[in-house]
Each structure stands twice: as structure tokens, then as C-alpha cells.
Amino acid sequence: MNNLANCPFVIVGASGDLTYRLLMPAIFRLRELGQWNSPVIGYSPDKWDDNQFREHVGEGLRQFVPEFTAQRWSDFSALLHFHQGELTRSDFSTLQRTVGDGSAVIYLALPPALFGTAAQALAEAGLNRAPDGFRRLVVEKPFGHDLASAQTLRQALHEGWQEDQIYRIDHFLGKETAQNLLVFRLTNRFLASMWDAEHIRSVQITYAETLGLEGRWRYYEHAGALRDMLQNHLMQLFTLVAMDPPGTWSADSLHNHKTEVLRAVRPFKDVDHNAVRGQYVGGTVAGKTVAGYREEPHIDPGSTTETFAALKLTVDNWRWQGTPFYLRSGKRLAEDYAEVAIELKEVPRGLFGEGHKNWLVFRMKPDETIDMVVWAKEPGLALKTRRRILSTPYRREHEMEYSAYEQLLLAVLQGDRTPFPRYDEVEEAWRIVDPVLKAWSQGDPETYPAGSQGPHGQTHLMALHGGWRRLGETDQDS
């Protein structure tokens, strides 16, 4: 059992969907792996006792954990306790007496608008201090809805909590492919000499979904694709590709380098030439007819919320001068597909013709794979070339798969802050997208049929770079 995992783990908002669908299944699996021994204290206004909380959690585990059994549940349920209360100093003071003077982690599984209120009340009740250990506060994204609100949230959190106590969860940074992207580029010598604008022509970062709202209409209608995916998840992947190698492996060193590259992104002066938005209309996805966004239940028929967003980022530093970074994400697209694709420049002189593009592709879905697109001689009497794919799956058949939340919850308990964005990373990312949000506050997004590659306008972003890779292009040998 992990000796670092012996402190109470308090979930404020324990009756919510995040706890039910993601947190408790992840904690259950960590317990099964021998990595979790912490008591879990659920906190919410619900009039439950320990047994009712356990029944609620057990119902979710039966639904979301395939390996759930009664024997395993008997062992796990003993860790679960419940504390009723509101987000007030007085109620949190009674929780403090339950937690005691030792180490504890407090996870805010709450609507974003309540983060500041909860953090301040927790601090006023003394839950930010531990005479005999540490106190850590975990906050879920989104971290604000624009630059001003992100700065307001930071100030609210910092009134009672130090920055090194705050763990901001962006679950993409717990994904294996995101972590492997950093390890792969920083441990393989042959990449070091070509990881710059002299050798890399462009970078495409794509996250495409066939899904629609799936019940998230209340959040999504106010967020849209730019806030939901690009400002946080894809911007973090961008920093892992574009940052300079840190001198030491430490949280602050890593965050410093990520923030540095965000600060080097050229501000948008002409949004129309560097950003594209779209909204899906009715179409066909996986053989099924689906409604358009404005026809979805609860959505305003005149909604201008974008369900597709794409950005072209220019990095003004020595390493990346002249190499564009393209980010895009959308719903109701042709494929469930995600990748980070590095396009290398062609050799200076085409001795065997033109069009010999090399790609290094980190694919996240439908499966986790690293592909390198190279060229070799085609068998036969003629001196012709043929594209070949050097491909390796990320995971071998016998290796276990861990969820992003399992990775990140364990990192919180261990005090590893490297996979959690620091406040200046968050605010610099908002600085980049703020002009786009302001420009998109007027007008309508371009429409695209559900089940398509997305809005046609996205092709204009990379008119000089041959267009986007097609969704589902898994680089099979041709």
C-alpha cells in the first residue's frame, strides 16, 4: 500500500456527477492496485449518513467499474464516510474537527462559480493549515471563463491558500499520450537536433468528437469549443511540444518553460485570419441522423455558441520562428480522432521527386500509437519511392491502462505538481484566446453538417501548409 496515501481525502460536492462518474471509480481502482489507503470523506448538503453515501457510491461503481465485485466493495466501502454541510465557515469548522491536525486533501467537485467561495470558507475554518502535515486544494477546470475572471479566481484562491497548495486539474495532462509526448521528445537524442523551425514545417493538434452535448447543454451553451477544449486541453499539449527542455525535472522548472512559450505566442491582431468557428447542423453520424446544435433540447434556436474552433498560433522566439501551430476541436465530426502531428520539412533537393512529407504522429484516439511516416524504395526494377509507416502502439497487450484521474489523484497524494497547471500558465492561455472570444461575441459561426470534417473555413487557416490531415487518417502504408 502506498505510504503517502494515508491522509483524509475530502470531496466537497460528493453527491455530484463528477464524483459519481469519475472520482470514485478512479479511487476504487487505485485501491485495487494497492495505491490507496486514504479515508474518503464525502461533503455535501444532502441529508445522508455514512451508509446512504456508501449506497450512492456503490451504485455508481456498479455502473462504471467493470471489475466491481461484492468482496471488493466490502473492503472499499469501509474507507467511505460522510459529512453534511454547506459552503460556510461554520459548517467547515465542524469538518475541520473531523479531519484533525494532520495532512488532508480537499477536492472541490463543485460548479466553477463556487470555487472562490468554497476556498475562502475552507481557509477561514482553518482547513488550509495542518500543524502536523500538509493541506492541498484540488480545483477542476474551467479556471475562469476569460482572463479577467481567471485573475479574480486566482486572487480568491490565494487569499487563503499558497500557490504550492493548489492543484488545478486538467485531465488531459493525466492522459498517457500527453505524458509520453514529453518523455519521448526529451529522452530520444535523434529528436533534439530537429525539434525547431529549421526542420519542422508545422504542427497540427486535433481533438475531434462524434458526440454532441450528451446532457452537458447547461455548461456547453455558455462555454463553447474554444473555452471547453482549446484554451486548456489543447493549449497544454501545445506547450509540451513547443517548450524548451527544462534544465531540471521539477514542477517549477517545467511550469516556467511552459509559461515562457505561452508568453511568446504573438497576440491576435486579425482574428478572422487566425481563428475559425463553426456550429453543426443536422447530418449523419455513424449511419444515424442527428439534429443540429440549435435543435438540441434546451438550446436557444438563435444560439451562436461554437461547436468547432480552430486557431493558428505563431510563436515569436528563436526555436519556432516561421513554424505555425494549428489547434482544432469540434463536436459531431466525422470521426472520434485525436492526435498531435509534427510535419517535417522536405529534404532541400528532391532527387526522387517532390511530395515526400515526413510526419511524426502521437495519436490519442481511437488508439494510442506513435507513427513515423518515412519513404523508401519501392521493390522492383525502377527507382521509385514508397511511403512506409514506422508504427508502435503505446501499450503492449499485457500492460494495464490507467485513467487520467487515477494518474492525477495519485500525483496529488504524492505532492507531485508537475501535471497541474500553475496560475500563470492558465492566465497566459486566457490572454491568447481573449481577443478571439471578444471577436466571436458578435456574428454567427459558420455551419457544418454533422458527420463532416468540420467547417470549410478551417482550410483558410493553413492555405500555405497543404490543409489539415483528414480525421481518421491513421497513416496506413499506401
C-alpha positions in Angstrom: 0.0 0.0 0.0 1.3 3.5 -0.8 2.5 5.0 2.4 1.9 8.5 1.0 -1.8 7.9 0.8 -2.8 7.8 4.4 -4.4 11.3 4.8 -8.1 12.1 4.6 -9.4 12.8 1.1 -12.3 15.2 1.3 -14.6 15.6 -1.7 -16.6 18.8 -1.4 -19.6 18.2 -3.7 -19.7 14.5 -3.1 -23.2 14.0 -4.5 -22.4 15.4 -7.9 -21.8 13.8 -11.3 -18.0 14.3 -11.2 -17.7 12.3 -8.0 -20.2 9.7 -9.2 -18.8 9.0 -12.7 -15.1 9.8 -12.4 -13.6 10.3 -9.0 -14.9 7.3 -7.1 -14.3 4.8 -9.9 -10.7 6.1 -10.1 -10.2 5.9 -6.3 -11.7 2.4 -6.3 -9.2 1.2 -9.0 -6.3 2.8 -7.1 -7.4 0.8 -4.0 -7.4 -2.4 -6.1 -3.9 -1.6 -7.3 -2.7 -1.2 -3.7 -2.1 2.6 -4.2 -4.9 4.0 -2.0 -5.4 3.7 1.8 -6.9 7.2 2.5 -10.3 7.5 4.1 -12.7 9.4 1.7 -14.9 11.9 3.4 -17.9 13.0 1.2 -19.1 16.5 1.9 -22.4 18.0 0.6 -25.7 19.5 1.8 -27.5 16.2 1.3 -29.1 14.7 4.4 -27.2 11.5 4.3 -25.4 9.4 6.8 -22.3 7.1 6.1 -24.5 4.2 4.8 -26.5 6.4 2.4 -23.3 7.9 1.0 -21.9 4.4 0.6 -25.1 3.2 -1.2 -24.8 6.2 -3.6 -21.1 5.5 -4.4 -21.8 1.7 -4.7 -24.5 2.4 -7.3 -22.0 4.4 -9.4 -19.2 1.8 -9.1 -21.5 -1.0 -10.3 -22.3 1.1 -13.3 -18.8 2.4 -14.2 -16.3 -0.2 -12.9 -16.4 -3.5 -14.8 -14.3 -5.3 -12.2 -16.7 -4.4 -9.3 -17.5 -7.3 -7.0 -19.2 -7.6 -3.6 -16.0 -8.7 -2.0 -14.0 -5.8 -3.3 -16.8 -3.4 -2.4 -16.8 -4.7 1.2 -13.2 -3.7 1.6 -13.5 -0.4 -0.2 -16.7 0.8 1.5 -15.0 0.8 4.9 -13.0 3.8 3.7 -16.1 5.9 2.9 -17.6 8.5 5.3 -20.0 11.4 5.0 -20.2 14.9 6.5 -23.2 17.1 5.8 -22.6 20.8 5.4 -22.9 24.0 3.3 -20.1 26.1 1.9 -19.8 28.1 5.1 -17.1 28.8 7.7 -19.3 27.3 10.5 -20.0 24.1 8.7 -16.4 23.7 7.5 -15.3 24.2 11.1 -17.1 21.0 12.1 -15.4 19.3 9.2 -12.0 20.6 10.5 -12.6 18.8 13.8 -13.3 15.6 11.9 -10.1 16.0 9.7 -7.9 16.8 12.7 -4.4 18.4 12.6 -2.8 16.0 10.2 -2.4 16.0 6.4 -5.5 16.2 4.2 -6.5 16.8 0.5 -9.7 18.7 -0.3 -11.2 18.3 -3.7 -13.6 20.9 -5.0 -16.0 18.9 -7.1 -18.3 21.9 -7.5 -19.6 24.2 -10.2 -16.8 26.7 -11.1 -18.8 29.7 -9.8 -18.4 28.3 -6.3 -14.6 27.7 -6.3 -13.7 31.0 -4.7 -16.5 30.9 -2.1 -15.6 27.4 -1.0 -11.8 28.0 -0.9 -12.2 31.1 1.2 -14.6 29.5 3.6 -12.3 26.5 4.0 -9.4 28.8 4.8 -11.5 30.8 7.3 -12.3 27.5 9.1 -8.6 26.6 9.3 -8.7 23.8 6.8 -5.8 25.4 4.9 -3.4 24.7 7.7 -2.0 21.5 9.2 0.3 21.6 12.2 1.3 18.0 11.7 1.4 17.7 7.9 0.2 19.3 4.6 -3.1 20.6 3.2 -3.8 20.5 -0.6 -6.7 22.0 -2.5 -7.7 20.5 -5.8 -9.7 22.6 -8.3 -11.3 21.3 -11.5 -11.2 23.2 -14.8 -12.6 25.6 -16.1 -10.4 28.1 -14.3 -12.5 31.2 -15.2 -14.3 32.0 -18.4 -11.9 34.7 -19.6 -8.7 36.5 -18.5 -10.4 38.8 -16.0 -12.4 36.0 -14.3 -9.3 33.8 -14.2 -7.4 36.6 -12.4 -10.3 37.1 -10.0 -10.4 33.3 -9.2 -6.6 33.3 -8.6 -7.0 36.2 -6.2 -9.8 34.4 -4.3 -7.8 31.2 -4.1 -4.6 33.0 -3.0 -6.4 34.8 -0.1 -6.3 31.7 2.0 -4.1 29.2 0.1 -0.5 29.3 -1.1 0.2 28.5 -4.8 2.1 25.4 -3.9 -1.0 24.1 -2.1 -3.3 24.4 -5.2 -3.6 21.6 -7.7 -5.5 22.6 -10.8 -6.7 19.5 -12.6 -6.6 19.5 -16.4 -7.3 15.8 -17.0 -5.5 15.9 -20.4 -2.2 16.2 -18.5 -3.0 12.8 -16.9 -3.5 11.1 -20.2 -0.8 8.7 -21.2 -0.2 10.2 -24.6 0.3 13.7 -23.2 2.9 12.4 -20.7 4.5 10.3 -23.3 4.8 13.2 -25.7 7.1 15.0 -23.2 9.1 11.9 -22.3 9.5 10.9 -26.0 10.9 14.2 -27.1 13.1 14.7 -24.1 14.8 11.3 -24.0 15.5 10.5 -27.6 18.7 12.1 -28.8 17.8 12.0 -32.5 14.9 14.4 -31.9 16.9 17.1 -30.2 18.7 18.3 -33.3 15.5 18.6 -35.4 13.0 20.0 -32.8 12.9 23.5 -34.2 11.7 25.7 -37.1 14.7 24.7 -39.3 13.3 21.1 -39.5 9.6 21.3 -38.5 7.3 22.9 -41.0 4.1 22.9 -39.0 2.3 21.2 -36.0 -1.3 20.1 -36.0 -3.1 19.3 -32.8 -6.6 17.9 -33.3 -9.3 16.6 -31.0 -12.4 15.5 -32.8 -15.6 14.0 -31.4 -18.6 12.4 -33.0 -20.6 13.1 -29.8 -23.0 16.0 -29.3 -23.9 17.6 -26.0 -24.6 14.3 -24.1 -26.5 16.1 -21.4 -23.9 18.9 -20.9 -26.0 21.6 -22.5 -26.1 23.9 -19.5 -22.3 24.1 -19.4 -21.6 23.9 -23.1 -24.0 26.6 -24.2 -22.0 29.1 -22.1 -18.6 27.7 -22.8 -18.3 26.6 -26.5 -15.5 24.7 -28.1 -12.9 27.4 -27.6 -13.3 27.5 -23.8 -14.1 23.9 -23.4 -11.1 22.4 -25.4 -8.6 24.8 -26.9 -7.9 27.3 -24.1 -7.0 24.5 -21.7 -6.5 21.0 -23.0 -5.1 21.7 -26.5 -3.1 24.7 -25.2 -1.4 22.4 -22.7 -0.5 19.9 -25.5 0.9 22.9 -27.5 3.2 23.8 -24.6 4.5 20.3 -24.3 5.5 20.4 -28.0 6.8 24.0 -28.1 8.6 24.5 -24.7 12.4 24.4 -24.4 13.7 21.4 -22.4 13.9 22.3 -18.7 17.3 22.2 -17.0 16.0 20.1 -14.1 12.9 17.9 -13.6 10.9 19.9 -11.1 7.4 21.3 -11.1 8.5 25.0 -11.1 11.1 24.4 -13.8 8.5 22.7 -16.1 5.9 25.4 -15.4 8.4 28.2 -16.1 9.2 26.8 -19.5 5.6 26.2 -20.4 4.7 29.7 -19.4 7.6 31.1 -21.4 6.3 29.6 -24.6 2.8 30.8 -24.0 4.1 34.4 -23.5 5.9 34.1 -26.8 2.7 33.5 -28.7 2.0 36.5 -30.9 -1.2 38.4 -29.9 -4.0 38.2 -32.4 -4.4 41.4 -34.4 -6.6 39.9 -37.1 -8.8 37.2 -35.6 -10.5 36.4 -38.9 -7.2 35.2 -40.4 -6.1 33.2 -37.4 -9.3 31.7 -35.9 -12.3 29.8 -37.3 -15.5 28.8 -35.6 -18.3 26.6 -36.6 -21.6 25.1 -35.4 -23.0 21.8 -36.5 -26.3 21.5 -38.3 -28.3 18.3 -38.9 -26.5 15.4 -40.6 -25.5 11.8 -40.3 -23.0 10.4 -37.8 -22.1 6.7 -37.8 -25.2 6.0 -40.0 -27.6 7.8 -37.7 -29.4 11.0 -38.5 -28.7 13.6 -35.8 -30.2 17.1 -35.2 -28.3 20.3 -35.5 -27.0 22.2 -32.4 -29.8 24.7 -32.4 -32.3 21.8 -32.5 -30.8 20.1 -29.4 -33.0 20.1 -26.3 -32.7 23.3 -24.1 -30.6 25.1 -26.7 -31.7 28.6 -27.8 -32.8 28.4 -31.5 -30.7 31.5 -32.2 -27.6 30.3 -30.3 -24.2 31.5 -31.6 -22.2 29.1 -29.4 -19.4 27.5 -31.5 -19.2 23.7 -31.5 -16.0 23.8 -33.6 -13.0 26.0 -33.0 -9.6 26.3 -34.7 -6.6 28.6 -34.1 -3.3 29.3 -35.8 -0.6 30.2 -33.3 2.6 32.0 -34.2 5.5 31.7 -31.7 7.9 34.6 -31.7 11.1 33.0 -30.4 14.3 31.6 -31.9 13.2 28.0 -31.8 9.9 28.4 -33.6 10.2 31.5 -35.8 8.2 30.7 -39.0 6.6 27.4 -37.8 2.8 27.7 -37.3 0.9 25.7 -34.7 -2.6 24.7 -35.6 -5.2 23.7 -32.9 -8.7 22.5 -33.6 -11.5 20.7 -31.8 -15.2 20.1 -32.6 -18.3 18.0 -31.9 -20.4 16.0 -34.3 -17.4 15.5 -36.6 -16.8 12.5 -38.9 -14.5 10.5 -36.6 -13.6 10.2 -32.9 -10.0 11.1 -33.6 -7.2 12.9 -31.7 -3.5 13.4 -32.5 -0.5 15.7 -32.2 1.0 15.6 -35.7 4.5 17.0 -36.4 5.1 17.8 -40.1 8.8 17.9 -41.0 10.2 19.9 -43.9 11.1 18.0 -47.1 14.7 17.5 -48.0 16.3 20.5 -49.7 16.6 18.9 -53.1 14.0 16.4 -54.4 16.3 13.9 -56.1 13.4 11.4 -56.4 10.6 13.9 -57.0 8.5 16.1 -54.7 5.9 15.4 -52.1 8.0 13.3 -49.7 6.5 14.5 -46.5 7.7 13.1 -43.2 5.3 13.1 -40.2 5.8 12.2 -36.5 2.3 11.5 -35.1 1.3 11.0 -31.5 -2.2 9.5 -31.7 -4.5 9.6 -28.7 -7.6 8.0 -30.2 -9.0 5.8 -31.5 -5.9 4.1 -30.1 -2.6 5.3 -28.6 0.1 4.9 -31.2 3.3 6.7 -32.3 3.7 6.7 -36.1 6.6 8.0 -38.2 5.9 8.5 -41.9 9.1 7.8 -43.9 10.0 7.0 -47.5 11.9 4.0 -49.0 12.5 2.4 -52.4 9.5 0.6 -53.9 10.5 -3.1 -54.7 11.1 -3.6 -58.4 13.4 -2.6 -61.3 12.5 1.1 -61.3 14.0 3.6 -58.8 10.6 4.7 -57.3 9.7 5.7 -53.8 7.0 4.3 -51.5 5.7 5.7 -48.2 6.3 3.5 -45.2 5.0 3.8 -41.7 7.2 3.0 -38.7 4.5 2.4 -36.0 4.5 1.3 -32.5 1.5 1.0 -30.1 1.9 2.9 -26.9 0.8 0.0 -24.8 1.6 -3.7 -25.0 -1.3 -6.2 -24.7 -0.4 -7.3 -21.1 0.1 -3.7 -19.8 -2.7 -2.1 -17.8 -4.5 1.0 -18.8 -4.9 3.8 -16.3 -7.4 6.6 -16.5 -6.3 10.2 -16.3 -8.0 10.7 -13.0 -6.1 7.7 -11.5 -2.8 9.3 -12.6 -3.7 12.7 -11.3 -5.3 11.7 -7.9 -2.2 9.7 -7.1 0.0 12.7 -8.1 -2.0 14.9 -5.7 -1.4 12.5 -2.8 2.3 12.3 -3.6 2.6 16.0 -3.8 3.8 15.9 -7.5 2.7 19.3 -9.0 4.3 18.7 -12.5 1.0 17.7 -14.2 -1.0 20.5 -12.7 -1.0 23.9 -14.5 0.3 26.9 -12.5 -1.8 30.1 -12.3 0.4 32.0 -14.8 0.0 29.2 -17.4 -3.7 29.5 -17.0 -3.7 33.3 -17.4 -1.3 33.3 -20.3 -3.6 30.9 -22.1 -6.6 33.1 -21.5 -4.5 36.1 -22.8 -4.1 34.3 -26.1 -7.8 33.5 -26.6 -9.3 36.6 -25.1 -9.3 38.6 -28.4 -11.0 35.7 -30.1 -13.7 35.5 -27.5 -14.4 39.2 -27.9 -14.5 39.0 -31.7 -16.8 36.0 -31.5 -19.2 37.8 -29.2 -20.8 39.1 -32.4 -21.9 37.4 -35.6 -22.7 33.8 -36.3 -20.4 30.8 -36.6 -20.1 29.0 -40.0 -22.3 25.9 -40.2 -21.1 22.4 -41.0 -23.1 19.2 -41.4 -22.9 16.7 -38.5 -20.6 13.9 -39.6 -18.4 16.0 -41.8 -14.7 17.2 -41.4 -15.9 20.5 -40.0 -16.5 24.0 -41.4 -14.9 24.8 -44.8 -13.4 28.0 -43.3 -10.8 25.9 -41.4 -8.9 25.3 -44.7 -8.1 29.0 -45.0 -6.0 28.9 -41.8 -3.4 26.7 -43.5 -3.6 27.7 -47.1 0.2 27.7 -47.2 0.6 24.3 -45.5 -1.4 21.9 -47.6 -4.5 21.6 -45.4 -5.5 19.7 -42.3 -4.8 16.0 -42.0 -8.2 14.2 -42.6 -9.9 12.9 -39.5 -9.2 9.2 -39.1 -6.0 9.4 -41.2 -4.1 6.7 -39.4 -1.1 6.8 -41.8 -1.5 3.3 -43.2 1.0 2.3 -45.8 -0.1 3.2 -49.3 
